[in-house]
């Protein structure tokens, strides 16, 4: 066993104690989010859809009046097209 090598190792451990570092000035780093034009457009569209009512009350009232008056009629061709489209695979 080499004693001089052991002395060098022990000197190395003695020199590597904890050292205090002076506190540096704090930097202000903030996160930043940038939306693309498509993202902004989607936000506007989503807000418009959310603001619109689910039921068009004016159209419902008009159809109710037509049904009550007996003037509501549906074309046979339109009905067949809607039914065919509903069951299309």
Backbone as JSON Lines, residues from 0, in Angstrom:
{"i":0,"aa":"X","n":[0.84,-1.17,0.0],"ca":[0.0,0.0,0.0],"c":[0.89,1.23,0.0]}
{"i":1,"aa":"X","n":[0.52,2.2,-0.81],"ca":[1.32,3.43,-0.91],"c":[0.71,4.49,-0.01]}
{"i":2,"aa":"X","n":[1.48,4.92,0.94],"ca":[0.99,5.9,1.91],"c":[0.92,7.29,1.28]}
{"i":3,"aa":"X","n":[1.86,7.63,0.38],"ca":[1.84,8.95,-0.23],"c":[0.59,9.14,-1.1]}
{"i":4,"aa":"X","n":[0.14,8.09,-1.75],"ca":[-1.08,8.18,-2.54],"c":[-2.28,8.39,-1.62]}
{"i":5,"aa":"X","n":[-2.27,7.75,-0.45],"ca":[-3.34,7.91,0.52],"c":[-3.38,9.34,1.03]}
{"i":6,"aa":"X","n":[-2.23,9.96,1.23],"ca":[-2.17,11.34,1.68],"c":[-2.76,12.28,0.61]}
{"i":7,"aa":"X","n":[-2.48,12.0,-0.63],"ca":[-3.01,12.84,-1.71],"c":[-4.53,12.73,-1.78]}
{"i":8,"aa":"X","n":[-5.05,11.54,-1.59],"ca":[-6.49,11.34,-1.61],"c":[-7.13,12.07,-0.44]}
{"i":9,"aa":"X","n":[-6.55,11.96,0.74],"ca":[-7.13,12.62,1.9],"c":[-7.06,14.14,1.75]}
{"i":10,"aa":"X","n":[-6.01,14.66,1.13],"ca":[-5.92,16.1,0.88],"c":[-7.01,16.54,-0.1]}
{"i":11,"aa":"X","n":[-7.28,15.71,-1.06],"ca":[-8.32,16.02,-2.04],"c":[-9.67,16.14,-1.36]}
{"i":12,"aa":"X","n":[-9.98,15.21,-0.45],"ca":[-11.27,15.25,0.25],"c":[-11.37,16.45,1.19]}
{"i":13,"aa":"X","n":[-10.26,16.85,1.76],"ca":[-10.28,17.99,2.67],"c":[-10.52,19.29,1.91]}
{"i":14,"aa":"X","n":[-10.1,19.38,0.7],"ca":[-10.25,20.6,-0.08],"c":[-11.63,20.73,-0.72]}
{"i":15,"aa":"X","n":[-12.34,19.68,-0.82],"ca":[-13.64,19.74,-1.49],"c":[-14.77,19.83,-0.47]}
{"i":16,"aa":"X","n":[-14.77,20.84,0.3],"ca":[-15.87,21.09,1.23],"c":[-16.94,21.91,0.51]}
{"i":17,"aa":"X","n":[-17.97,22.24,1.24],"ca":[-19.01,23.05,0.63],"c":[-18.55,24.5,0.59]}
{"i":18,"aa":"X","n":[-18.83,25.13,-0.48],"ca":[-18.45,26.52,-0.65],"c":[-19.72,27.33,-0.83]}
{"i":19,"aa":"X","n":[-19.74,28.47,-0.24],"ca":[-20.89,29.36,-0.39],"c":[-20.66,30.25,-1.6]}
{"i":20,"aa":"X","n":[-21.69,30.4,-2.36],"ca":[-21.62,31.22,-3.56],"c":[-22.47,32.45,-3.3]}
{"i":21,"aa":"X","n":[-21.97,33.57,-3.73],"ca":[-22.73,34.8,-3.55],"c":[-24.01,34.74,-4.36]}
{"i":22,"aa":"X","n":[-25.07,35.25,-3.77],"ca":[-26.36,35.21,-4.44],"c":[-26.36,36.18,-5.62]}
{"i":23,"aa":"X","n":[-26.78,35.67,-6.76],"ca":[-26.82,36.51,-7.95],"c":[-28.16,37.21,-8.03]}
{"i":24,"aa":"X","n":[-28.21,38.23,-8.8],"ca":[-29.46,38.97,-8.96],"c":[-30.48,38.06,-9.63]}
{"i":25,"aa":"X","n":[-31.69,38.1,-9.13],"ca":[-32.71,37.22,-9.69],"c":[-33.17,37.76,-11.04]}
{"i":26,"aa":"X","n":[-33.34,36.84,-11.93],"ca":[-33.83,37.22,-13.25],"c":[-35.3,36.87,-13.33]}
{"i":27,"aa":"X","n":[-36.03,37.68,-13.99],"ca":[-37.47,37.4,-14.13],"c":[-37.69,36.7,-15.46]}
{"i":28,"aa":"X","n":[-38.0,35.44,-15.37],"ca":[-38.29,34.64,-16.55],"c":[-39.76,34.28,-16.48]}
{"i":29,"aa":"X","n":[-40.46,34.56,-17.54],"ca":[-41.88,34.22,-17.55],"c":[-42.18,33.37,-18.78]}
{"i":30,"aa":"X","n":[-43.19,32.56,-18.62],"ca":[-43.63,31.72,-19.74],"c":[-44.41,32.58,-20.72]}
{"i":31,"aa":"X","n":[-44.35,32.2,-21.97],"ca":[-45.05,32.96,-23.0],"c":[-45.74,31.98,-23.93]}
{"i":32,"aa":"X","n":[-46.96,32.31,-24.27],"ca":[-47.75,31.46,-25.16],"c":[-48.19,32.3,-26.35]}
{"i":33,"aa":"X","n":[-47.94,31.8,-27.53],"ca":[-48.37,32.48,-28.74],"c":[-49.25,31.53,-29.54]}
{"i":34,"aa":"X","n":[-50.44,32.02,-29.9],"ca":[-51.36,31.21,-30.69],"c":[-51.22,31.56,-32.17]}
{"i":35,"aa":"X","n":[-51.34,30.57,-33.0],"ca":[-51.29,30.81,-34.43],"c":[-52.58,31.48,-34.88]}
{"i":36,"aa":"X","n":[-52.62,31.94,-36.09],"ca":[-53.83,32.57,-36.62],"c":[-54.98,31.57,-36.65]}
{"i":37,"aa":"X","n":[-54.68,30.32,-37.0],"ca":[-55.71,29.29,-37.01],"c":[-56.27,29.08,-35.61]}
{"i":38,"aa":"X","n":[-55.41,29.09,-34.61],"ca":[-55.86,28.94,-33.23],"c":[-56.75,30.09,-32.79]}
{"i":39,"aa":"X","n":[-56.37,31.3,-33.18],"ca":[-57.2,32.47,-32.84],"c":[-58.55,32.4,-33.54]}
{"i":40,"aa":"X","n":[-58.54,31.97,-34.8],"ca":[-59.79,31.83,-35.54],"c":[-60.7,30.79,-34.9]}
{"i":41,"aa":"X","n":[-60.1,29.71,-34.43],"ca":[-60.88,28.66,-33.79],"c":[-61.48,29.16,-32.48]}
{"i":42,"aa":"X","n":[-60.74,29.99,-31.75],"ca":[-61.28,30.56,-30.51],"c":[-62.48,31.45,-30.8]}
{"i":43,"aa":"X","n":[-62.38,32.26,-31.84],"ca":[-63.48,33.15,-32.2],"c":[-64.7,32.33,-32.61]}
{"i":44,"aa":"X","n":[-64.48,31.3,-33.41],"ca":[-65.59,30.46,-33.87],"c":[-66.24,29.73,-32.69]}
{"i":45,"aa":"X","n":[-65.42,29.23,-31.78],"ca":[-65.95,28.52,-30.62],"c":[-66.77,29.46,-29.75]}
{"i":46,"aa":"X","n":[-66.3,30.69,-29.58],"ca":[-67.05,31.67,-28.78],"c":[-68.37,32.01,-29.45]}
{"i":47,"aa":"X","n":[-68.38,32.11,-30.78],"ca":[-69.62,32.43,-31.5],"c":[-70.62,31.29,-31.38]}
{"i":48,"aa":"X","n":[-70.17,30.07,-31.47],"ca":[-71.06,28.91,-31.34],"c":[-71.61,28.84,-29.91]}
{"i":49,"aa":"X","n":[-70.75,29.11,-28.95],"ca":[-71.18,29.06,-27.56],"c":[-72.22,30.14,-27.25]}
{"i":50,"aa":"X","n":[-72.1,31.29,-27.9],"ca":[-73.02,32.4,-27.65],"c":[-74.37,32.2,-28.34]}
{"i":51,"aa":"X","n":[-74.4,31.39,-29.39],"ca":[-75.66,31.2,-30.12],"c":[-76.55,30.21,-29.37]}
{"i":52,"aa":"X","n":[-77.86,30.39,-29.46],"ca":[-78.78,29.47,-28.76],"c":[-78.81,28.11,-29.46]}
{"i":53,"aa":"X","n":[-79.12,27.09,-28.68],"ca":[-79.2,25.73,-29.24],"c":[-80.43,25.56,-30.11]}
{"i":54,"aa":"X","n":[-81.49,26.26,-29.79],"ca":[-82.76,26.13,-30.51],"c":[-83.11,27.48,-31.12]}
{"i":55,"aa":"X","n":[-83.45,27.44,-32.39],"ca":[-83.89,28.68,-33.07],"c":[-85.37,28.87,-32.78]}
{"i":56,"aa":"X","n":[-85.67,29.65,-31.76],"ca":[-87.04,29.81,-31.29],"c":[-87.95,30.39,-32.36]}
{"i":57,"aa":"X","n":[-87.42,31.29,-33.19],"ca":[-88.26,31.88,-34.23],"c":[-88.7,30.83,-35.25]}
{"i":58,"aa":"X","n":[-87.79,29.94,-35.62],"ca":[-88.11,28.89,-36.6],"c":[-89.08,27.87,-36.0]}
{"i":59,"aa":"X","n":[-88.9,27.53,-34.72],"ca":[-89.79,26.59,-34.05],"c":[-91.19,27.16,-33.98]}
{"i":60,"aa":"X","n":[-91.31,28.44,-33.64],"ca":[-92.63,29.08,-33.56],"c":[-93.3,29.1,-34.92]}
{"i":61,"aa":"X","n":[-92.52,29.38,-35.97],"ca":[-93.07,29.4,-37.33],"c":[-93.61,28.02,-37.72]}
{"i":62,"aa":"X","n":[-92.84,26.97,-37.44],"ca":[-93.28,25.61,-37.79],"c":[-94.48,25.18,-36.96]}
{"i":63,"aa":"X","n":[-94.51,25.56,-35.69],"ca":[-95.67,25.23,-34.86],"c":[-96.93,25.89,-35.4]}
{"i":64,"aa":"X","n":[-96.8,27.13,-35.84],"ca":[-97.95,27.84,-36.4],"c":[-98.43,27.17,-37.68]}
{"i":65,"aa":"X","n":[-97.5,26.74,-38.52],"ca":[-97.88,26.06,-39.77],"c":[-98.59,24.75,-39.48]}
{"i":66,"aa":"X","n":[-98.08,23.99,-38.49],"ca":[-98.71,22.71,-38.13],"c":[-100.1,22.98,-37.56]}
{"i":67,"aa":"X","n":[-100.22,23.99,-36.71],"ca":[-101.52,24.32,-36.1],"c":[-102.52,24.77,-37.16]}
{"i":68,"aa":"X","n":[-102.06,25.51,-38.16],"ca":[-102.94,26.0,-39.23],"c":[-103.24,24.94,-40.27]}
{"i":69,"aa":"X","n":[-102.46,23.87,-40.28],"ca":[-102.64,22.83,-41.29],"c":[-101.97,23.18,-42.6]}
{"i":70,"aa":"X","n":[-101.07,24.16,-42.61],"ca":[-100.4,24.56,-43.84],"c":[-98.99,23.98,-43.97]}
{"i":71,"aa":"X","n":[-98.59,23.2,-43.0],"ca":[-97.25,22.6,-43.05],"c":[-97.3,21.39,-43.96]}
{"i":72,"aa":"X","n":[-96.41,21.4,-44.96],"ca":[-96.37,20.24,-45.87],"c":[-94.92,19.95,-46.21]}
{"i":73,"aa":"X","n":[-94.67,18.69,-46.41],"ca":[-93.33,18.23,-46.76],"c":[-93.42,17.55,-48.1]}
{"i":74,"aa":"X","n":[-92.49,17.86,-48.97],"ca":[-92.43,17.22,-50.27],"c":[-92.09,15.74,-50.1]}
{"i":75,"aa":"X","n":[-92.75,14.88,-50.86],"ca":[-92.47,13.44,-50.79],"c":[-91.02,13.16,-51.19]}
{"i":76,"aa":"X","n":[-90.52,13.88,-52.17],"ca":[-89.14,13.68,-52.62],"c":[-88.14,14.09,-51.53]}
{"i":77,"aa":"X","n":[-88.42,15.2,-50.85],"ca":[-87.54,15.64,-49.76],"c":[-87.52,14.62,-48.63]}
{"i":78,"aa":"X","n":[-88.71,14.11,-48.27],"ca":[-88.8,13.12,-47.2],"c":[-88.04,11.85,-47.58]}
{"i":79,"aa":"X","n":[-88.2,11.39,-48.81],"ca":[-87.51,10.18,-49.26],"c":[-85.99,10.38,-49.27]}
{"i":80,"aa":"X","n":[-85.55,11.56,-49.69],"ca":[-84.12,11.84,-49.72],"c":[-83.54,11.86,-48.31]}
{"i":81,"aa":"X","n":[-84.27,12.47,-47.37],"ca":[-83.8,12.51,-45.98],"c":[-83.76,11.11,-45.37]}
{"i":82,"aa":"X","n":[-84.79,10.32,-45.63],"ca":[-84.81,8.95,-45.11],"c":[-83.69,8.11,-45.71]}
{"i":83,"aa":"X","n":[-83.45,8.25,-46.99],"ca":[-82.38,7.48,-47.64],"c":[-81.02,7.92,-47.09]}
{"i":84,"aa":"X","n":[-80.87,9.2,-46.84],"ca":[-79.6,9.7,-46.3],"c":[-79.38,9.25,-44.86]}
{"i":85,"aa":"X","n":[-80.46,9.08,-44.1],"ca":[-80.35,8.65,-42.71],"c":[-79.92,7.2,-42.59]}
{"i":86,"aa":"X","n":[-80.32,6.38,-43.53],"ca":[-80.0,4.96,-43.47],"c":[-78.86,4.56,-44.38]}
{"i":87,"aa":"X","n":[-78.23,5.52,-45.02],"ca":[-77.11,5.2,-45.92],"c":[-75.92,4.74,-45.09]}
{"i":88,"aa":"X","n":[-75.22,3.78,-45.61],"ca":[-74.05,3.24,-44.92],"c":[-72.8,3.86,-45.44]}
